[in-house]
């Protein structure tokens, strides 16, 4: 079955580009597109999308507010924020609202399509710059986390690549392992660190307690 994708984007040209990228594949299909948050709130749920690409800077209601309204109605739908913002505040707000991925709008076609597939498979795609900003935002303490010592060398390698924003496919290529093997390593890392998402794992890697707002976000869909 094809992955159903909805797009919320107020720029008609950008929306047309994203639709073209998605519908050019064999495994993805754009099932609805929306020019505003208000239009999405009224109509998007009928499309029952697996993944939503959400512009963060919409006119009127913002993309973050829109995700906060839609997520309770679509708990199984994964939301990827598309944005020009790279600051920690916008990232945290999006995660709190229920977003699972966070990509810069200048992401290339292949990266965007890979992110849709990854988030649908249970991952949390982020561009490397954003992942690094999360690490820097969390790095305020040097207190060691005992669970980190339980990770194998390969699990540490996978976690390091996750923290740099690598997609699952890129991790597989970098370590010369199969994609399902990457998913297995990620699951083991999450279990050992007692986390449920990439953002929580980054916090653990940075030797900090998990922030409660990120925990609640992760339980919603990451």
C-alpha positions as CSV (number, residue, x, y, z in Angstrom):
1,X,0.0,0.0,0.0
2,X,1.2,3.5,-0.8
3,X,1.9,5.9,2.1
4,X,-0.8,8.6,2.1
5,X,0.5,12.1,2.5
6,X,-1.3,15.4,3.1
7,X,0.4,18.8,2.6
8,X,-0.4,22.0,4.5
9,X,1.4,24.8,2.8
10,X,0.3,28.4,1.9
11,X,2.8,28.9,-0.9
12,X,1.1,27.5,-4.1
13,X,4.4,27.0,-5.9
14,X,6.0,25.1,-3.0
15,X,2.8,23.0,-2.6
16,X,2.9,22.1,-6.3
17,X,6.5,21.1,-6.0
18,X,5.9,18.9,-3.0
19,X,2.9,17.2,-4.7
20,X,5.0,16.5,-7.8
21,X,7.8,15.0,-5.8
22,X,5.5,12.7,-3.8
23,X,3.3,11.5,-6.7
24,X,6.4,10.8,-8.8
25,X,7.1,7.8,-6.5
26,X,5.6,4.3,-6.5
27,X,5.2,4.1,-2.7
28,X,3.9,7.6,-1.8
29,X,0.7,9.4,-2.8
30,X,-0.5,12.9,-2.0
31,X,-4.1,12.5,-0.9
32,X,-4.9,16.1,0.0
33,X,-3.4,19.5,0.0
34,X,-4.4,22.5,2.1
35,X,-3.5,26.2,1.7
36,X,-4.0,27.1,5.4
37,X,-4.2,25.7,8.9
38,X,-7.9,26.5,9.1
39,X,-8.6,24.6,5.8
40,X,-6.6,21.7,7.1
41,X,-8.5,21.6,10.4
42,X,-11.8,21.5,8.5
43,X,-10.9,19.0,5.8
44,X,-7.6,17.1,6.4
45,X,-8.9,14.3,8.6
46,X,-11.2,13.0,5.9
47,X,-8.1,12.1,3.9
48,X,-6.8,9.9,6.8
49,X,-3.2,10.6,5.9
50,X,-0.3,8.5,7.3
51,X,2.0,11.5,7.2
52,X,1.4,15.3,7.1
53,X,3.9,17.8,5.8
54,X,3.2,21.0,7.8
55,X,4.6,24.4,7.0
56,X,5.4,26.0,10.3
57,X,5.0,29.6,9.2
58,X,1.4,29.7,7.8
59,X,-0.6,32.9,7.5
60,X,-3.2,33.1,10.3
61,X,-3.0,30.1,12.6
62,X,0.6,28.7,12.7
63,X,1.6,25.2,11.7
64,X,2.5,24.5,15.3
65,X,-1.0,25.4,16.5
66,X,-2.5,23.4,13.6
67,X,-0.5,20.3,14.7
68,X,-1.7,20.8,18.2
69,X,-5.3,20.9,17.0
70,X,-5.0,17.9,14.6
71,X,-2.9,15.5,16.6
72,X,-5.6,14.5,19.1
73,X,-7.9,13.8,16.2
74,X,-5.3,11.9,14.3
75,X,-3.1,10.1,16.9
76,X,-1.7,7.6,14.4
77,X,-0.7,10.3,11.8
78,X,2.9,11.5,11.8
79,X,3.6,15.2,11.3
80,X,6.8,16.6,9.7
81,X,7.3,20.3,10.2
82,X,8.8,22.1,7.1
83,X,10.4,25.3,8.2
84,X,13.1,28.0,7.6
85,X,13.6,28.3,11.4
86,X,16.5,26.5,13.1
87,X,16.3,27.9,16.6
88,X,15.6,25.6,19.6
89,X,12.4,27.4,20.7
90,X,10.6,26.6,17.4
91,X,11.9,23.0,17.5
92,X,10.7,22.4,21.0
93,X,7.3,24.1,20.3
94,X,6.8,21.8,17.3
95,X,7.8,18.7,19.3
96,X,5.4,19.7,22.1
97,X,2.6,20.1,19.7
98,X,3.0,16.5,18.5
99,X,5.4,16.8,15.5
100,X,7.6,13.8,14.9
101,X,10.0,15.2,12.3
102,X,11.5,18.6,11.7
103,X,13.0,19.5,8.3
104,X,14.3,22.7,6.7
105,X,12.4,23.8,3.6
106,X,15.5,23.8,1.6
107,X,15.8,20.0,2.0
108,X,16.3,18.2,-1.3
109,X,13.7,16.0,-3.0
110,X,15.4,12.7,-2.0
111,X,15.8,13.8,1.6
112,X,12.2,14.8,1.9
113,X,10.9,11.6,0.4
114,X,13.3,9.6,2.6
115,X,12.0,11.5,5.7
116,X,8.4,10.6,4.9
117,X,9.3,7.0,4.6
118,X,11.3,7.1,7.8
119,X,8.6,8.8,9.9
120,X,6.0,6.4,8.6
121,X,8.3,3.5,9.7
122,X,8.6,4.9,13.2
123,X,11.6,7.2,12.9
124,X,12.1,10.8,13.7
125,X,13.8,12.5,10.8
126,X,15.6,15.8,11.3
127,X,18.1,17.6,9.2
128,X,21.7,17.5,10.6
129,X,21.7,21.2,11.5
130,X,18.5,20.8,13.6
131,X,19.8,17.7,15.3
132,X,23.0,19.5,16.2
133,X,21.0,22.4,17.6
134,X,19.1,20.0,19.8
135,X,22.4,18.5,21.1
136,X,23.7,22.0,21.9
137,X,20.5,23.0,23.6
138,X,20.7,19.9,25.8
139,X,24.5,20.1,26.6
140,X,24.4,21.9,29.9
141,X,25.6,19.2,32.2
142,X,28.4,16.7,32.3
143,X,26.8,14.3,34.8
144,X,27.1,10.8,33.3
145,X,24.1,8.7,32.6
146,X,24.7,5.1,33.7
147,X,22.6,3.6,30.8
148,X,25.1,5.0,28.3
149,X,27.6,2.5,29.5
150,X,25.3,-0.4,28.5
151,X,25.4,0.5,24.8
152,X,27.5,-1.6,22.6
153,X,30.1,0.0,20.3
154,X,27.8,-0.4,17.3
155,X,24.8,1.0,19.2
156,X,26.9,4.0,20.1
157,X,27.8,4.5,16.5
158,X,24.1,4.4,15.5
159,X,23.2,6.8,18.3
160,X,26.0,9.2,17.2
161,X,24.6,9.2,13.6
162,X,21.1,9.7,14.9
163,X,22.3,12.8,16.9
164,X,23.8,14.2,13.7
165,X,20.4,14.0,11.9
166,X,21.2,11.0,9.7
167,X,18.1,9.2,8.2
168,X,17.9,5.4,8.7
169,X,18.9,4.8,5.1
170,X,21.9,7.0,5.5
171,X,22.9,5.2,8.7
172,X,22.7,1.8,6.9
173,X,24.9,3.1,4.1
174,X,27.4,4.7,6.4
175,X,27.8,1.5,8.6
176,X,27.3,-0.9,5.6
177,X,24.4,-2.7,7.3
178,X,20.8,-3.4,6.2
179,X,17.9,-1.0,6.9
180,X,16.1,-3.5,9.2
181,X,19.3,-3.9,11.2
182,X,19.4,-0.2,11.7
183,X,15.8,-0.2,13.1
184,X,16.8,-3.1,15.4
185,X,19.8,-1.1,16.8
186,X,17.7,2.0,17.2
187,X,15.1,0.0,19.1
188,X,17.8,-1.4,21.4
189,X,19.2,2.0,22.0
190,X,15.8,3.4,23.0
191,X,15.2,0.4,25.3
192,X,18.6,0.7,27.0
193,X,18.3,4.5,27.4
194,X,14.6,4.2,28.4
195,X,13.5,6.7,25.8
196,X,11.0,6.7,23.0
197,X,12.3,9.1,20.4
198,X,15.4,10.6,18.7
199,X,15.0,13.9,20.7
200,X,15.0,12.0,24.0
201,X,18.0,9.9,22.9
202,X,19.9,13.1,22.1
203,X,19.1,14.4,25.5
204,X,20.5,11.2,27.1
205,X,23.6,11.4,24.9
206,X,24.1,15.0,26.1
207,X,24.0,13.6,29.7
208,X,20.8,15.4,30.7
209,X,17.6,14.3,32.3
210,X,14.8,14.1,29.7
211,X,12.7,17.3,29.7
212,X,9.1,16.6,30.6
213,X,7.7,18.4,27.6
214,X,9.7,16.2,25.2
215,X,8.5,13.1,27.0
216,X,4.9,14.0,26.6
217,X,5.5,14.9,23.0
218,X,7.2,11.6,22.4
219,X,4.3,9.6,23.8
220,X,2.0,11.4,21.4
221,X,3.7,10.0,18.3
222,X,7.5,9.9,18.1
